Amino acid sequence: MWVGASDDPSLSASYRVFNADGSEVEQCGNGVRCVAWMLAREDASRSEFRLASPAGTIDVRMIDDAHIAVSMGAPEFLPERIPFMADEQCDRYELDVDDRQIAVSVLSMGNPHCVIEVGDVLTADIDALGPAIECHERFPEGTNVGFMAIRSRDEIDLRVFERGVGETLACGTGACAAVVAAQQSGRVDHEVHVNLPGGQLVVKWRGGADTVWLTGNAEMISEGTIDL
């Protein structure tokens, strides 16, 4: 996360996001909470921030010292705006992967996501399907791949193979995309707890053009300097 001043004086800061392979991406739901935590530490009198991201303006609310809610914007389903190669917009698509037809949900949360429902995230074929779908020809700019298991109307399990990174312990936009996909099929409620290998996030969405809110914690691991 590269944080700096915003050209807009009404915004607290701006940020850019880089993956482990050096590629720059549009959004990072977990990263923006860390940025907000850092800004709040510098100015403890403030509990709300507006930030400029590559995907647009982001609103942040500090709930307490460790928990932060972030507005991730409304999901985008139009294939050309994800981007995804399809003749028309559908709730689910059939994707040909290694001679297998896999049912997927495709949407953007400021970055492209492909969500696959599985019976158990622990046994999902992530090592094979993750890289195959990430670079699939129907995703011109690549995609993040989420493997979701619905446990109840307010809880899902999720593992995410991230574009340009591989599998990660948690993915904020991936959690939002999975909940939106599950809501589109009527399987979950408006507020859902998402269990990821690295911890739990809460996603709220009322549908339609409403913004998706992502809530989770932020914790200091270390700090230092680097000579550039």
C-alpha positions as CSV (number, residue, x, y, z in Angstrom):
1,M,0.0,0.0,0.0
2,W,1.5,3.3,-1.1
3,V,-0.2,6.2,0.9
4,G,0.1,9.8,0.0
5,A,-1.8,13.1,-0.1
6,S,-4.8,13.5,-2.2
7,D,-5.2,16.1,-5.0
8,D,-8.7,16.7,-3.5
9,P,-8.4,18.7,-0.3
10,S,-11.7,17.3,1.0
11,L,-10.1,13.8,1.2
12,S,-7.8,12.7,3.9
13,A,-5.3,10.7,1.8
14,S,-4.9,8.6,-1.4
15,Y,-3.5,5.2,-1.8
16,R,-2.2,2.7,-4.4
17,V,-2.1,-1.0,-4.2
18,F,0.7,-3.3,-5.5
19,N,0.7,-7.1,-5.5
20,A,3.6,-9.4,-4.7
21,D,4.5,-9.7,-8.4
22,G,4.7,-6.0,-8.8
23,S,1.4,-5.5,-10.6
24,E,-0.8,-2.6,-9.6
25,V,-4.4,-3.3,-8.8
26,E,-7.6,-1.3,-8.2
27,Q,-8.6,-2.1,-4.7
28,C,-7.7,-4.0,-1.5
29,G,-10.4,-4.1,1.2
30,N,-8.1,-5.4,4.0
31,G,-5.4,-2.9,3.0
32,V,-7.6,0.1,3.2
33,R,-8.5,-0.7,6.8
34,C,-4.8,-0.8,7.6
35,V,-4.4,2.6,5.9
36,A,-7.3,4.0,8.0
37,W,-5.8,2.5,11.2
38,M,-2.6,4.3,10.4
39,L,-4.3,7.7,9.8
40,A,-6.4,7.3,13.0
41,R,-3.2,6.7,15.0
42,E,-1.8,10.0,13.7
43,D,-5.0,11.9,14.5
44,A,-6.9,10.2,17.3
45,S,-9.6,12.9,17.3
46,R,-11.0,11.6,14.0
47,S,-13.3,8.6,13.6
48,E,-14.2,9.0,9.9
49,F,-12.1,9.4,6.8
50,R,-12.6,9.7,3.0
51,L,-9.8,8.3,0.9
52,A,-9.0,8.4,-2.8
53,S,-8.4,4.9,-4.2
54,P,-7.8,3.7,-7.8
55,A,-11.4,2.4,-7.8
56,G,-12.9,5.7,-6.5
57,T,-13.6,7.4,-3.2
58,I,-13.8,5.2,-0.1
59,D,-15.5,6.1,3.2
60,V,-14.1,4.7,6.4
61,R,-15.5,4.5,9.9
62,M,-13.5,3.7,13.0
63,I,-15.8,1.6,15.2
64,D,-13.3,1.2,18.0
65,D,-9.5,1.0,18.5
66,A,-9.2,-2.2,16.3
67,H,-12.4,-2.5,14.2
68,I,-12.9,-0.6,11.0
69,A,-15.8,-0.4,8.5
70,V,-15.1,0.5,4.9
71,S,-17.5,1.3,2.1
72,M,-16.5,-0.8,-0.9
73,G,-18.9,0.7,-3.4
74,A,-21.7,-1.1,-5.3
75,P,-20.9,-4.3,-7.1
76,E,-20.7,-4.2,-10.8
77,F,-22.2,-7.1,-12.9
78,L,-22.0,-5.8,-16.5
79,P,-19.4,-8.1,-18.2
80,E,-17.7,-5.4,-20.1
81,R,-17.1,-3.4,-16.9
82,I,-15.7,-6.3,-14.9
83,P,-14.1,-7.1,-17.4
84,F,-15.4,-10.6,-18.5
85,M,-16.1,-12.0,-21.9
86,A,-19.8,-12.9,-22.2
87,D,-22.6,-12.3,-24.7
88,E,-25.0,-11.1,-22.0
89,Q,-25.2,-10.5,-18.2
90,C,-26.2,-13.6,-16.2
91,D,-26.3,-14.5,-12.5
92,R,-24.1,-17.5,-13.2
93,Y,-21.9,-18.5,-16.0
94,E,-20.5,-21.8,-17.2
95,L,-16.7,-21.6,-17.5
96,D,-14.7,-24.2,-19.4
97,V,-11.6,-25.0,-17.3
98,D,-9.3,-27.9,-18.3
99,D,-12.2,-29.7,-20.1
100,R,-14.5,-29.2,-17.1
101,Q,-17.6,-27.0,-17.0
102,I,-17.7,-25.0,-13.8
103,A,-20.6,-22.8,-12.6
104,V,-19.3,-19.4,-11.5
105,S,-20.5,-16.0,-10.4
106,V,-18.6,-13.1,-11.9
107,L,-18.6,-9.5,-10.6
108,S,-16.4,-6.6,-9.8
109,M,-15.8,-5.0,-6.4
110,G,-13.5,-2.4,-7.9
111,N,-11.5,-5.4,-9.1
112,P,-12.6,-8.6,-10.9
113,H,-13.9,-11.6,-9.0
114,C,-14.9,-15.1,-9.9
115,V,-16.8,-17.0,-7.1
116,I,-17.2,-20.7,-7.1
117,E,-19.5,-22.5,-4.6
118,V,-18.0,-25.6,-3.0
119,G,-19.1,-28.1,-0.4
120,D,-16.0,-27.6,1.8
121,V,-13.3,-25.0,1.4
122,L,-10.7,-27.4,2.9
123,T,-11.1,-29.9,0.1
124,A,-11.6,-27.4,-2.8
125,D,-9.2,-27.9,-5.7
126,I,-7.7,-24.5,-5.3
127,D,-4.2,-25.4,-6.4
128,A,-5.4,-26.4,-9.8
129,L,-8.5,-24.2,-10.4
130,G,-7.1,-21.0,-8.9
131,P,-4.3,-20.4,-11.4
132,A,-6.3,-21.8,-14.3
133,I,-9.2,-19.4,-13.7
134,E,-7.0,-16.4,-12.7
135,C,-5.5,-16.3,-16.2
136,H,-8.6,-17.6,-18.1
137,E,-9.0,-16.1,-21.5
138,R,-12.5,-14.9,-20.6
139,F,-10.9,-12.5,-18.0
140,P,-8.9,-10.0,-20.1
141,E,-7.3,-8.5,-17.0
142,G,-7.2,-11.7,-14.9
143,T,-9.4,-12.3,-11.9
144,N,-9.4,-13.1,-8.2
145,V,-10.9,-16.6,-7.6
146,G,-13.1,-17.2,-4.5
147,F,-14.0,-20.7,-3.2
148,M,-17.1,-20.3,-1.0
149,A,-19.0,-22.7,1.2
150,I,-22.3,-21.5,2.6
151,R,-22.8,-22.6,6.2
152,S,-26.0,-20.7,7.1
153,R,-27.9,-17.6,6.1
154,D,-25.5,-15.4,8.0
155,E,-22.2,-17.3,7.7
156,I,-19.9,-18.5,4.9
157,D,-16.4,-20.0,4.7
158,L,-14.1,-18.6,2.0
159,R,-10.6,-19.1,0.5
160,V,-9.3,-16.8,-2.2
161,F,-6.7,-17.3,-4.9
162,E,-5.7,-13.7,-5.6
163,R,-4.7,-12.3,-8.9
164,G,-0.9,-11.7,-9.0
165,V,-0.4,-13.2,-5.6
166,G,-1.8,-16.8,-5.2
167,E,-3.8,-17.9,-2.2
168,T,-3.8,-15.5,0.7
169,L,-5.0,-15.7,4.3
170,A,-7.8,-13.1,3.7
171,C,-9.2,-11.0,0.9
172,G,-11.6,-8.1,1.7
173,T,-12.9,-7.5,-1.8
174,G,-13.1,-11.3,-2.2
175,A,-15.3,-11.5,0.9
176,C,-17.6,-8.8,-0.5
177,A,-17.8,-10.6,-3.8
178,A,-18.7,-13.9,-2.3
179,V,-21.4,-12.5,-0.1
180,V,-22.9,-10.5,-3.0
181,A,-22.9,-13.7,-5.1
182,A,-24.6,-15.7,-2.4
183,Q,-27.2,-12.9,-1.9
184,Q,-27.9,-12.8,-5.6
185,S,-29.0,-16.5,-5.4
186,G,-31.1,-15.8,-2.3
187,R,-28.9,-18.0,-0.1
188,V,-27.9,-15.5,2.6
189,D,-29.1,-12.5,4.5
190,H,-28.1,-8.8,4.3
191,E,-25.3,-9.3,6.9
192,V,-22.9,-12.2,6.7
193,H,-19.9,-13.3,8.7
194,V,-17.1,-14.5,6.4
195,N,-14.6,-17.1,7.8
196,L,-11.2,-16.9,6.1
197,P,-8.0,-18.7,7.0
198,G,-6.7,-15.4,8.5
199,G,-9.8,-14.5,10.5
200,Q,-13.4,-13.3,10.2
201,L,-14.9,-10.3,8.3
202,V,-18.4,-9.0,8.3
203,V,-20.1,-7.9,5.0
204,K,-23.3,-6.0,4.8
205,W,-25.2,-5.3,1.5
206,R,-28.8,-4.3,0.9
207,G,-28.8,-5.1,-2.7
208,G,-29.1,-3.1,-5.9
209,A,-26.9,0.0,-6.2
210,D,-26.3,0.1,-2.4
211,T,-22.7,0.2,-1.2
212,V,-21.2,-2.9,0.3
213,W,-19.8,-2.4,3.8
214,L,-16.8,-4.4,5.0
215,T,-15.9,-4.6,8.7
216,G,-12.9,-6.2,10.2
217,N,-10.0,-5.6,12.5
218,A,-6.5,-4.1,12.0
219,E,-3.5,-4.9,14.2
220,M,0.0,-3.6,14.3
221,I,2.6,-6.2,13.3
222,S,5.8,-4.2,13.0
223,E,7.0,-0.8,11.8
224,G,10.3,0.5,10.5
225,T,12.0,2.3,7.5
226,I,13.3,1.2,4.1
227,D,15.9,3.0,2.0
228,L,14.5,3.6,-1.5
